[in-house]
Structure formats: structure tokens, C-alpha cells
Amino acid sequence: MASSRDRQRKLARAKLDRQLARRAASTRRRRQIQAGVGAALILVLVVAGSAWALGAFDSDPKQNTAAEETCLWTPQDATANTNLKDVGTPATKDLPTDGTRAMTVTTNQGAPITAELNLTNSPCAAASIAHLASRSFYDNTKCHEITSEGALRCGDPSGTGLGGPTYSFYDEELPTVPSASPSASPAPGQPPTYPKGTVTMVSNPPGSNGSQFLIFFKDFTTADPKYPVIGRVTGGLDVVEKIGALPTVDNGTGAKVKPSTDVTIQSLTVGEPVTGAAPAPSASGTPASSPSAG
């Protein structure tokens, strides 16, 4: 019996030893895991502290300079079109986008024509005209066309309708047509697409604006606007109307649109931006496209 009890005690002791060994092993594993977690946490804190010291969590991150660009100027090939004139390219960023700029066009036909360029709706057109004016691009050039839509077309030093600078830019403020009516007649009480005195860009193809612009001397309505509005005449509209009444002759292409008397821009200047100024009301639409480029 003693022998049997001794064996039972030995078995019980062995079982207890195994349990204690398992508990010790489990405790070691738990401590190893805790130590690993602690080391990882310390590493994270070290990395975060280094990143903070290097400014990774600054409240004012560096800005993306591409987002600051206001205008995009598309290069044009002067070897393919010899009517283009290279006078450099306007800036692409830090351009005024609020208020107005005064444009003054002095011709050989009377008092200066003044206009207000809308910086809010057409900042790129205003920037382009200001850049070209600063390079005397428009000086001593001719307004080469009186369009059938009732506008004076100017801004091409070549006088061909194909001239301009060696860059182009997109349309900004194309007028909207209230309803897609097949008729060009406005609905009762509806203003014309281009009221008299509207100033627009003009190009061929549309959307490739350069230097050429239109000044409307009478109301014009169209169901398919193609000329982006850039401003309004503020003075000298009677001079524009007088020019618009000039007889026209063949421009050499069979189109009877050239003024019979030369209309020469003696100078074109653009004033400094006036922020906070309320631009003159913009037109509700744009005239039909002219055959030549702008």
C-alpha cells in the first residue's frame, strides 16, 4: 500500500511540476509580448517626435504652386503662322481676379474710347490685353473689319484677321442663352445677347483667343454665342457708332467688311486694377463667329 501511495504522490508531484512549468512559460511569454509592445510604442513616439521637430505637423503646410496659377497660355507656332508676333507671355499667377481695369483706345476717328475690363469674370483676357498693351502691341494697328453682327474688330497688327501673339487662351465668360430657340430673335422682354457697348474677344477657332477684340456698336442677338465677354464701353460709344457707319469694301478675300477709311489705333493702354469696383453689367450672350482668326 505504501508503495502505491508513494507512486500516487510522485504522479501528483509531477503533475504539479508540469502545471508550474506551464504557468512560468506563460508568464515569460506575456512579459516578452509586453516588452515588445513597449518597445514599439517607444519607437512610434521617437518617430513622431522627430516628425514634429521637422515640421510634419505644422498647421500651414506648403502650398501647391500649381494651384496658384490663374491663367494658362498655350504656345502658338509663329513659323506656321507668320502673322503672329512674339512679345513674350503674360504671367500665370498672382494676377488680379477682382474689380476692374480701365482700357483706353485712342484712334484717328475722334475722342478716345474707354472701356472697363471685368477682372472677376475675365481675369485672363484682362491680363493678356494689359501685357500686350505694355509691349505697344496694339499701337499703330488698324481695326480691319466692321462685322455683319454690328461690331468693330481690332487687335490684329497684320490686318489679316489671322494675327495675334504667340500664345492663346481659353474662353472665360461666354454668354448664356435663356432658351435654345432656333430663332435668333429674343423672347419678349429678353435683353439682346450682346448689348451695344459690349467688348469681347474674338478668335478662329473659337476658344483660341489671342489679341483680337470686338466692340459692339449695336445690339446683337444669337442663339449660338461664340465670343467671350470681357467688358463694357464706358465712354466714346458715339465714336464707335460713327466708325460702324463707315462704308465697307472688299478685304481681299471677297468679304465686304473692311472700313473704306482706315481706322487706326494710335495707342491702347490699360490702367491699374481697381479692386472692389463694381464691373459694368456683362452681356447675356455673344455674337456669331467671324470667318477670320483672332
Backbone hydrogen bonds, N-H to C=O, Kabsch-Sander energy under -0.5 kcal/mol:
donor,donor_aa,acceptor,acceptor_aa,energy
5,R,1,M,-2.7
6,D,2,A,-2.5
7,R,3,S,-2.0
8,Q,4,S,-2.1
9,R,5,R,-2.5
10,K,6,D,-2.5
11,L,7,R,-2.7
12,A,8,Q,-2.7
13,R,9,R,-2.8
14,A,10,K,-2.7
15,K,11,L,-2.5
16,L,12,A,-2.4
17,D,13,R,-2.6
18,R,14,A,-2.3
19,Q,15,K,-2.2
20,L,16,L,-2.7
21,A,17,D,-2.4
22,R,18,R,-2.4
23,R,19,Q,-2.6
24,A,20,L,-2.4
25,A,21,A,-2.5
26,S,22,R,-2.6
27,T,23,R,-2.5
28,R,24,A,-2.3
29,R,25,A,-2.4
30,R,26,S,-2.5
31,R,27,T,-2.4
32,Q,28,R,-2.3
33,I,29,R,-2.7
34,Q,30,R,-2.6
35,A,31,R,-2.4
36,G,32,Q,-2.4
37,V,33,I,-2.8
38,G,34,Q,-2.5
39,A,35,A,-2.3
40,A,36,G,-2.5
41,L,37,V,-2.7
42,I,38,G,-2.3
43,L,39,A,-2.3
44,V,40,A,-2.6
45,L,41,L,-2.4
46,V,42,I,-2.3
47,V,43,L,-2.7
48,A,44,V,-2.9
49,G,45,L,-2.4
50,S,46,V,-2.3
51,A,47,V,-2.7
52,W,48,A,-2.6
53,A,49,G,-2.2
54,L,50,S,-1.7
55,G,52,W,-1.4
56,A,51,A,-2.8
58,D,55,G,-1.5
65,T,63,Q,-0.7
67,A,64,N,-1.1
68,E,64,N,-0.5
68,E,65,T,-1.1
69,E,66,A,-1.1
70,T,92,T,-3.1
71,C,92,T,-1.9
74,T,72,L,-0.6
74,T,168,S,-3.0
76,Q,166,T,-2.0
78,A,76,Q,-0.8
81,N,77,D,-1.5
84,L,81,N,-1.7
85,K,164,G,-2.7
87,V,85,K,-0.7
87,V,88,G,-0.6
94,D,68,E,-0.7
100,T,274,V,-1.7
101,R,117,L,-1.6
103,M,115,A,-2.9
104,T,269,T,-2.7
105,V,113,I,-3.4
106,T,104,T,-0.6
106,T,267,S,-2.7
107,T,105,V,-0.6
108,N,264,T,-1.2
110,G,107,T,-0.6
113,I,105,V,-3.2
114,T,112,P,-0.6
114,T,235,G,-2.2
115,A,103,M,-2.6
116,E,232,R,-2.8
117,L,101,R,-3.4
117,L,115,A,-0.6
118,N,230,I,-2.7
119,L,99,G,-1.9
119,L,117,L,-0.8
120,T,99,G,-0.9
122,S,118,N,-1.9
126,A,122,S,-2.0
127,A,123,P,-2.2
128,S,124,C,-2.6
129,I,125,A,-2.6
130,A,126,A,-2.4
131,H,127,A,-2.2
132,L,128,S,-2.7
133,A,129,I,-2.7
134,S,130,A,-2.0
135,R,131,H,-0.8
135,R,132,L,-0.8
136,S,133,A,-1.8
137,F,132,L,-2.5
140,N,265,I,-2.2
141,T,138,Y,-1.2
141,T,265,I,-1.0
143,C,263,V,-3.0
144,H,142,K,-0.9
145,E,153,R,-1.2
146,I,257,V,-2.7
147,T,145,E,-0.6
147,T,151,A,-2.7
150,G,147,T,-1.4
152,L,215,I,-2.7
153,R,145,E,-3.0
153,R,151,A,-0.5
154,C,152,L,-0.5
154,C,213,F,-2.6
156,D,142,K,-0.5
159,G,156,D,-1.4
164,G,83,N,-0.8
166,T,85,K,-0.6
168,S,74,T,-1.8
169,F,209,N,-1.7
176,T,284,S,-0.5
181,S,179,S,-2.4
190,Q,187,A,-2.7
194,Y,220,F,-3.8
197,G,216,F,-2.7
198,T,195,P,-1.9
199,V,231,G,-2.6
200,T,214,L,-2.0
201,M,228,P,-2.2
202,V,212,Q,-1.7
208,S,205,P,-1.3
209,N,169,F,-1.9
210,G,294,G,-0.5
211,S,294,G,-1.2
212,Q,294,G,-2.4
213,F,154,C,-2.1
214,L,200,T,-2.4
215,I,152,L,-1.8
216,F,198,T,-2.5
217,F,150,G,-2.2
218,K,150,G,-1.0
220,F,194,Y,-2.2
226,K,287,P,-1.1
229,V,173,E,-2.5
230,I,199,V,-2.9
231,G,199,V,-1.6
232,R,116,E,-1.5
233,V,197,G,-2.8
234,T,114,T,-2.7
235,G,114,T,-1.6
239,V,236,G,-0.7
240,V,236,G,-1.5
241,E,237,L,-2.5
242,K,238,D,-2.1
243,I,239,V,-2.4
244,G,240,V,-2.5
245,A,241,E,-1.0
245,A,242,K,-0.5
246,L,243,I,-1.8
249,V,258,K,-3.0
251,N,255,A,-2.3
256,K,254,G,-0.6
257,V,249,V,-0.7
257,V,255,A,-1.7
258,K,249,V,-2.1
260,S,247,P,-2.9
264,T,262,D,-0.7
265,I,141,T,-3.7
266,Q,106,T,-2.5
266,Q,264,T,-0.9
267,S,106,T,-1.5
269,T,104,T,-2.2
271,G,102,A,-3.2
274,V,100,T,-3.0
275,T,273,P,-0.6
277,A,274,V,-1.0
284,S,192,P,-0.7
285,G,193,T,-3.1
